[in-house]
């Protein structure tokens, strides 16, 4: 892990289809999970996710019921595509992938540097 990266663990350059649901029983929202790591990820959606809300994320392409739960830390309009991006602090993993081997969610993904230039 790069010493200039403020994250607790590596994230992987990926783009996986996900369904996001606000806990405890919200309607699913389609999106993409990118920069996935054991402690967090960035989620792209067509509508903004509410900061400080708890969400359940299901990986659509995972045959082993991989999912996670976390808290939305920040949300902003995405400048490059139509929609929004949100940072999610992952608090619990479930399904067939243990959090220590999250690279298996996206096996062809490579570790990605922290794209942030300064603290939020």
Backbone as JSON Lines, residues from 0, in Angstrom:
{"i":0,"aa":"X","n":[0.84,-1.18,0.0],"ca":[0.0,0.0,0.0],"c":[0.88,1.24,0.0]}
{"i":1,"aa":"X","n":[0.52,2.22,-0.76],"ca":[1.27,3.47,-0.91],"c":[1.17,4.27,0.39]}
{"i":2,"aa":"X","n":[2.29,4.8,0.87],"ca":[2.28,5.56,2.13],"c":[1.52,6.87,2.03]}
{"i":3,"aa":"X","n":[1.32,7.4,0.81],"ca":[0.56,8.64,0.64],"c":[-0.95,8.39,0.56]}
{"i":4,"aa":"X","n":[-1.35,7.14,0.42],"ca":[-2.75,6.78,0.35],"c":[-3.3,6.72,1.77]}
{"i":5,"aa":"X","n":[-4.4,7.43,2.04],"ca":[-4.96,7.51,3.39],"c":[-5.9,6.35,3.7]}
{"i":6,"aa":"X","n":[-6.16,5.5,2.75],"ca":[-7.09,4.41,2.98],"c":[-6.46,3.33,3.85]}
{"i":7,"aa":"X","n":[-7.3,2.58,4.55],"ca":[-6.85,1.52,5.45],"c":[-6.35,0.31,4.67]}
{"i":8,"aa":"X","n":[-6.85,0.1,3.46],"ca":[-6.49,-1.07,2.65],"c":[-6.56,-0.7,1.18]}
{"i":9,"aa":"X","n":[-5.94,-1.52,0.34],"ca":[-5.99,-1.29,-1.11],"c":[-7.41,-1.33,-1.62]}
{"i":10,"aa":"X","n":[-7.66,-0.57,-2.66],"ca":[-8.91,-0.67,-3.41],"c":[-8.55,-1.21,-4.78]}
{"i":11,"aa":"X","n":[-9.52,-1.82,-5.44],"ca":[-9.27,-2.43,-6.74],"c":[-10.03,-1.69,-7.82]}
{"i":12,"aa":"X","n":[-9.33,-1.4,-8.92],"ca":[-9.92,-0.72,-10.06],"c":[-10.91,-1.68,-10.7]}
{"i":13,"aa":"X","n":[-12.17,-1.39,-10.6],"ca":[-13.21,-2.3,-11.05],"c":[-14.46,-1.51,-11.43]}
{"i":14,"aa":"X","n":[-15.39,-2.19,-12.05],"ca":[-16.7,-1.61,-12.35],"c":[-17.68,-2.77,-12.4]}
{"i":15,"aa":"X","n":[-18.32,-3.04,-11.28],"ca":[-19.23,-4.16,-11.17],"c":[-20.66,-3.68,-10.95]}
{"i":16,"aa":"X","n":[-21.61,-4.34,-11.6],"ca":[-23.01,-3.99,-11.42],"c":[-23.44,-4.35,-10.0]}
{"i":17,"aa":"X","n":[-24.14,-3.41,-9.37],"ca":[-24.63,-3.63,-8.01],"c":[-26.08,-3.18,-7.9]}
{"i":18,"aa":"X","n":[-26.72,-3.67,-6.86],"ca":[-28.01,-3.15,-6.45],"c":[-27.82,-2.58,-5.06]}
{"i":19,"aa":"X","n":[-28.28,-1.35,-4.86],"ca":[-28.16,-0.66,-3.58],"c":[-29.55,-0.56,-2.98]}
{"i":20,"aa":"X","n":[-29.65,-0.88,-1.7],"ca":[-30.94,-0.8,-1.01],"c":[-30.71,-0.13,0.33]}
{"i":21,"aa":"X","n":[-31.48,0.92,0.61],"ca":[-31.4,1.57,1.91],"c":[-31.96,0.63,2.97]}
{"i":22,"aa":"X","n":[-31.27,0.49,4.09],"ca":[-31.73,-0.38,5.16],"c":[-32.8,0.32,5.98]}
{"i":23,"aa":"X","n":[-33.79,-0.34,6.5],"ca":[-33.88,-1.78,6.56],"c":[-34.57,-2.42,5.35]}
{"i":24,"aa":"X","n":[-35.4,-1.7,4.59],"ca":[-36.14,-2.38,3.52],"c":[-36.44,-1.48,2.32]}
{"i":25,"aa":"X","n":[-35.45,-0.76,1.88],"ca":[-35.65,0.16,0.76],"c":[-35.77,-0.53,-0.59]}
{"i":26,"aa":"X","n":[-36.3,0.19,-1.56],"ca":[-36.41,-0.29,-2.93],"c":[-35.02,-0.33,-3.56]}
{"i":27,"aa":"X","n":[-34.67,-1.42,-4.27],"ca":[-33.34,-1.51,-4.89],"c":[-33.11,-0.44,-5.96]}
{"i":28,"aa":"X","n":[-31.88,0.07,-6.01],"ca":[-31.44,1.05,-7.0],"c":[-30.26,0.42,-7.74]}
{"i":29,"aa":"X","n":[-30.28,0.46,-9.07],"ca":[-29.17,-0.08,-9.85],"c":[-28.0,0.89,-9.84]}
{"i":30,"aa":"X","n":[-26.79,0.34,-9.87],"ca":[-25.61,1.18,-9.89],"c":[-24.38,0.37,-10.26]}
{"i":31,"aa":"X","n":[-23.22,1.0,-10.09],"ca":[-21.93,0.35,-10.32],"c":[-21.06,0.54,-9.1]}
{"i":32,"aa":"X","n":[-20.38,-0.52,-8.7],"ca":[-19.41,-0.44,-7.63],"c":[-18.03,-0.33,-8.24]}
{"i":33,"aa":"X","n":[-17.3,0.72,-7.89],"ca":[-15.96,0.94,-8.42],"c":[-15.01,1.19,-7.26]}
{"i":34,"aa":"X","n":[-13.72,1.0,-7.52],"ca":[-12.7,1.18,-6.48],"c":[-13.09,0.42,-5.22]}
{"i":35,"aa":"X","n":[-13.3,-0.88,-5.36],"ca":[-13.77,-1.73,-4.28],"c":[-12.6,-2.21,-3.43]}
{"i":36,"aa":"X","n":[-12.76,-2.12,-2.13],"ca":[-11.76,-2.61,-1.19],"c":[-12.44,-3.22,0.02]}
{"i":37,"aa":"X","n":[-11.68,-3.82,0.92],"ca":[-12.3,-4.47,2.07],"c":[-13.02,-3.51,3.02]}
{"i":38,"aa":"X","n":[-12.65,-2.23,3.01],"ca":[-13.25,-1.28,3.94],"c":[-14.11,-0.22,3.27]}
{"i":39,"aa":"X","n":[-14.16,-0.2,1.94],"ca":[-14.95,0.83,1.28],"c":[-15.0,0.67,-0.22]}
{"i":40,"aa":"X","n":[-15.84,1.48,-0.82],"ca":[-15.96,1.52,-2.27],"c":[-16.63,2.82,-2.68]}
{"i":41,"aa":"X","n":[-16.57,3.08,-3.97],"ca":[-17.31,4.2,-4.55],"c":[-18.44,3.6,-5.35]}
{"i":42,"aa":"X","n":[-19.64,4.16,-5.22],"ca":[-20.83,3.64,-5.89],"c":[-21.36,4.73,-6.81]}
{"i":43,"aa":"X","n":[-21.63,4.36,-8.08],"ca":[-22.21,5.27,-9.05],"c":[-23.69,4.92,-9.23]}
{"i":44,"aa":"X","n":[-24.56,5.92,-9.11],"ca":[-26.0,5.71,-9.23],"c":[-26.63,6.86,-10.01]}
{"i":45,"aa":"X","n":[-27.86,6.65,-10.45],"ca":[-28.57,7.69,-11.2],"c":[-29.2,8.73,-10.27]}
{"i":46,"aa":"X","n":[-29.41,8.37,-9.0],"ca":[-29.96,9.31,-8.02],"c":[-28.96,9.41,-6.86]}
{"i":47,"aa":"X","n":[-28.96,10.51,-6.13],"ca":[-28.0,10.65,-5.03],"c":[-28.35,9.73,-3.86]}
{"i":48,"aa":"X","n":[-27.33,9.16,-3.23],"ca":[-27.53,8.41,-2.0],"c":[-27.45,9.39,-0.84]}
{"i":49,"aa":"X","n":[-28.22,9.16,0.17],"ca":[-28.31,10.07,1.31],"c":[-27.13,9.83,2.25]}
{"i":50,"aa":"X","n":[-26.35,10.9,2.5],"ca":[-25.2,10.8,3.41],"c":[-25.65,10.35,4.79]}
{"i":51,"aa":"X","n":[-24.83,9.53,5.43],"ca":[-25.03,8.98,6.76],"c":[-26.09,7.88,6.81]}
{"i":52,"aa":"X","n":[-26.65,7.5,5.65],"ca":[-27.62,6.41,5.64],"c":[-26.9,5.07,5.53]}
{"i":53,"aa":"X","n":[-27.55,4.02,6.01],"ca":[-27.0,2.67,5.94],"c":[-27.62,1.96,4.75]}
{"i":54,"aa":"X","n":[-26.75,1.26,3.98],"ca":[-27.21,0.62,2.76],"c":[-26.73,-0.82,2.69]}
{"i":55,"aa":"X","n":[-27.42,-1.6,1.89],"ca":[-27.06,-2.99,1.58],"c":[-26.72,-3.02,0.1]}
{"i":56,"aa":"X","n":[-25.56,-3.59,-0.26],"ca":[-25.11,-3.64,-1.65],"c":[-24.98,-5.1,-2.06]}
{"i":57,"aa":"X","n":[-25.63,-5.47,-3.17],"ca":[-25.54,-6.81,-3.71],"c":[-24.81,-6.74,-5.04]}
{"i":58,"aa":"X","n":[-23.83,-7.62,-5.24],"ca":[-23.07,-7.67,-6.5],"c":[-23.83,-8.58,-7.46]}
{"i":59,"aa":"X","n":[-24.36,-7.99,-8.53],"ca":[-25.24,-8.69,-9.46],"c":[-24.56,-9.87,-10.16]}
{"i":60,"aa":"X","n":[-23.28,-9.75,-10.47],"ca":[-22.6,-10.78,-11.25],"c":[-22.0,-11.88,-10.39]}
{"i":61,"aa":"X","n":[-22.09,-11.76,-9.08],"ca":[-21.48,-12.74,-8.19],"c":[-22.38,-13.97,-8.06]}
{"i":62,"aa":"X","n":[-21.83,-15.14,-8.34],"ca":[-22.61,-16.37,-8.23],"c":[-22.64,-16.89,-6.79]}
{"i":63,"aa":"X","n":[-21.88,-16.26,-5.91],"ca":[-21.78,-16.75,-4.54],"c":[-22.47,-15.84,-3.53]}
{"i":64,"aa":"X","n":[-23.45,-15.06,-3.98],"ca":[-24.24,-14.2,-3.09],"c":[-23.39,-13.17,-2.35]}
{"i":65,"aa":"X","n":[-22.36,-12.63,-2.99],"ca":[-21.51,-11.62,-2.36],"c":[-22.31,-10.34,-2.16]}
{"i":66,"aa":"X","n":[-22.25,-9.82,-0.94],"ca":[-22.95,-8.58,-0.6],"c":[-22.21,-7.92,0.55]}
{"i":67,"aa":"X","n":[-22.58,-6.67,0.81],"ca":[-21.99,-5.95,1.94],"c":[-22.97,-4.92,2.46]}
{"i":68,"aa":"X","n":[-22.7,-4.45,3.65],"ca":[-23.48,-3.37,4.25],"c":[-22.52,-2.29,4.68]}
{"i":69,"aa":"X","n":[-22.97,-1.05,4.55],"ca":[-22.1,0.05,4.92],"c":[-22.87,1.34,5.1]}
{"i":70,"aa":"X","n":[-22.11,2.39,5.33],"ca":[-22.68,3.73,5.56],"c":[-22.19,4.66,4.48]}
{"i":71,"aa":"X","n":[-23.1,5.46,3.93],"ca":[-22.75,6.44,2.91],"c":[-22.01,7.59,3.6]}
{"i":72,"aa":"X","n":[-20.77,7.84,3.19],"ca":[-19.93,8.85,3.83],"c":[-20.05,10.19,3.1]}
{"i":73,"aa":"X","n":[-20.14,10.15,1.78],"ca":[-20.26,11.38,1.0],"c":[-20.99,11.06,-0.31]}
{"i":74,"aa":"X","n":[-21.62,12.08,-0.9],"ca":[-22.29,11.96,-2.19],"c":[-22.08,13.26,-2.94]}
{"i":75,"aa":"X","n":[-21.82,13.14,-4.24],"ca":[-21.67,14.32,-5.08],"c":[-22.08,13.98,-6.51]}
{"i":76,"aa":"X","n":[-22.39,15.02,-7.28],"ca":[-22.71,14.81,-8.69],"c":[-21.44,14.36,-9.39]}
{"i":77,"aa":"X","n":[-21.57,13.38,-10.26],"ca":[-20.43,12.88,-11.03],"c":[-20.2,13.81,-12.22]}
{"i":78,"aa":"X","n":[-19.01,14.35,-12.35],"ca":[-18.69,15.34,-13.38],"c":[-18.54,14.72,-14.77]}
{"i":79,"aa":"X","n":[-18.2,13.43,-14.86],"ca":[-17.91,12.84,-16.17],"c":[-19.08,12.08,-16.79]}
{"i":80,"aa":"X","n":[-19.98,11.58,-15.97],"ca":[-21.16,10.88,-16.5],"c":[-22.4,11.42,-15.81]}
{"i":81,"aa":"X","n":[-23.54,11.18,-16.41],"ca":[-24.79,11.62,-15.81],"c":[-25.08,10.78,-14.57]}
{"i":82,"aa":"X","n":[-25.24,11.4,-13.44],"ca":[-25.55,10.68,-12.22],"c":[-24.75,11.18,-11.04]}
{"i":83,"aa":"X","n":[-24.63,10.31,-10.04],"ca":[-23.99,10.66,-8.78],"c":[-22.98,9.59,-8.38]}
{"i":84,"aa":"X","n":[-22.04,9.99,-7.54],"ca":[-21.08,9.05,-6.98],"c":[-21.09,9.23,-5.47]}
{"i":85,"aa":"X","n":[-20.91,8.12,-4.76],"ca":[-20.94,8.14,-3.3],"c":[-19.82,7.29,-2.75]}
{"i":86,"aa":"X","n":[-19.24,7.72,-1.66],"ca":[-18.25,6.92,-0.94],"c":[-18.95,6.14,0.15]}
{"i":87,"aa":"X","n":[-18.65,4.84,0.22],"ca":[-19.31,3.97,1.19],"c":[-18.26,3.35,2.11]}
{"i":88,"aa":"X","n":[-18.47,3.48,3.4],"ca":[-17.64,2.83,4.43],"c":[-18.27,1.46,4.67]}
{"i":89,"aa":"X","n":[-17.6,0.4,4.22],"ca":[-18.15,-0.95,4.36],"c":[-17.92,-1.43,5.78]}
{"i":90,"aa":"X","n":[-18.98,-1.9,6.39],"ca":[-18.91,-2.35,7.77],"c":[-19.04,-3.86,7.92]}
{"i":91,"aa":"X","n":[-19.61,-4.52,6.9],"ca":[-19.78,-5.97,7.0],"c":[-19.91,-6.57,5.62]}
{"i":92,"aa":"X","n":[-19.18,-7.67,5.37],"ca":[-19.27,-8.44,4.13],"c":[-20.05,-9.71,4.4]}
{"i":93,"aa":"X","n":[-20.73,-10.21,3.37],"ca":[-21.44,-11.48,3.47],"c":[-21.38,-12.21,2.15]}
{"i":94,"aa":"X","n":[-21.79,-13.46,2.16],"ca":[-21.75,-14.27,0.95],"c":[-20.48,-15.08,0.88]}
{"i":95,"aa":"X","n":[-20.03,-15.37,-0.33],"ca":[-18.92,-16.28,-0.51],"c":[-17.54,-15.68,-0.51]}
{"i":96,"aa":"X","n":[-17.39,-14.38,-0.32],"ca":[-16.07,-13.76,-0.37],"c":[-15.71,-13.18,1.0]}
{"i":97,"aa":"X","n":[-14.67,-13.69,1.63],"ca":[-14.25,-13.1,2.91],"c":[-13.63,-11.73,2.69]}
{"i":98,"aa":"X","n":[-13.8,-10.83,3.64],"ca":[-13.3,-9.46,3.47],"c":[-11.79,-9.39,3.29]}
{"i":99,"aa":"X","n":[-11.05,-10.4,3.75],"ca":[-9.6,-10.37,3.59],"c":[-9.17,-10.73,2.17]}
{"i":100,"aa":"X","n":[-10.08,-11.24,1.36],"ca":[-9.75,-11.62,-0.02],"c":[-10.72,-10.96,-0.99]}
{"i":101,"aa":"X","n":[-10.97,-9.69,-0.82],"ca":[-11.95,-8.98,-1.63],"c":[-11.56,-8.9,-3.09]}
{"i":102,"aa":"X","n":[-10.3,-9.1,-3.42],"ca":[-9.87,-9.1,-4.81],"c":[-10.59,-10.16,-5.63]}
{"i":103,"aa":"X","n":[-11.16,-11.18,-4.97],"ca":[-11.9,-12.21,-5.67],"c":[-13.24,-11.71,-6.21]}
{"i":104,"aa":"X","n":[-13.76,-10.6,-5.71],"ca":[-14.99,-10.03,-6.26],"c":[-14.75,-9.59,-7.69]}
{"i":105,"aa":"X","n":[-13.59,-9.04,-7.97],"ca":[-13.21,-8.59,-9.3],"c":[-11.82,-9.15,-9.59]}
{"i":106,"aa":"X","n":[-11.72,-10.43,-10.0],"ca":[-10.43,-11.09,-10.11],"c":[-9.43,-10.46,-11.08]}
{"i":107,"aa":"X","n":[-9.89,-9.73,-12.09],"ca":[-8.98,-9.11,-13.05],"c":[-8.61,-7.68,-12.68]}
{"i":108,"aa":"X","n":[-9.11,-7.21,-11.57],"ca":[-8.86,-5.82,-11.17],"c":[-7.48,-5.68,-10.55]}
{"i":109,"aa":"X","n":[-6.93,-4.5,-10.71],"ca":[-5.62,-4.18,-10.14],"c":[-5.79,-3.17,-9.01]}
{"i":110,"aa":"X","n":[-4.86,-3.17,-8.05],"ca":[-4.93,-2.15,-7.0],"c":[-4.92,-0.75,-7.61]}
{"i":111,"aa":"X","n":[-5.7,0.14,-7.03],"ca":[-5.84,1.5,-7.54],"c":[-5.37,2.5,-6.5]}
{"i":112,"aa":"X","n":[-4.65,3.52,-6.96],"ca":[-4.2,4.58,-6.06],"c":[-5.38,5.42,-5.61]}
{"i":113,"aa":"X","n":[-5.22,6.05,-4.46],"ca":[-6.21,6.99,-3.96],"c":[-6.24,8.18,-4.91]}
{"i":114,"aa":"X","n":[-7.4,8.45,-5.52],"ca":[-7.5,9.52,-6.51],"c":[-7.71,10.89,-5.88]}
{"i":115,"aa":"X","n":[-7.92,10.9,-4.57],"ca":[-8.15,12.18,-3.89],"c":[-6.83,12.9,-3.69]}
{"i":116,"aa":"X","n":[-6.85,14.21,-3.88],"ca":[-5.62,14.99,-3.75],"c":[-5.47,15.58,-2.35]}
{"i":117,"aa":"X","n":[-6.57,15.69,-1.62],"ca":[-6.5,16.24,-0.27],"c":[-7.62,15.67,0.55]}
{"i":118,"aa":"X","n":[-7.55,15.74,1.87],"ca":[-8.61,15.2,2.73],"c":[-9.92,15.91,2.47]}
{"i":119,"aa":"X","n":[-11.0,15.16,2.64],"ca":[-12.36,15.74,2.51],"c":[-12.73,16.42,3.78]}
